[in-house]
Amino acid sequence: GMSPMRFVTERRLTAAQRTLGSAVPGDSVTRVALGLGFNHVGRFSALYRQTYGESPSQTLKRALQRPG
């Protein structure tokens, strides 16, 4: 029930959330977005916020603050 492009985008967003959620020092939103094929970081951030209700930088910050 969705276009092939939407399917690919959703898979990339899922991968981004997983990657940002398990980030280590030195990781960045830009590196994750570009590594997953998002060529425009601003558009990636908007899609991410629309999908997950927070910015990718918030997800990254929470992961980096996690003890361990």
Protein Blocks (a to p, Z undefined) as FASTA:
>chain_A
ZZfklmmmmmmmmmmmmmmmmccehiafklmmmmnopablklmmmmmmmmnopafklmmm
mmmmpgZZ
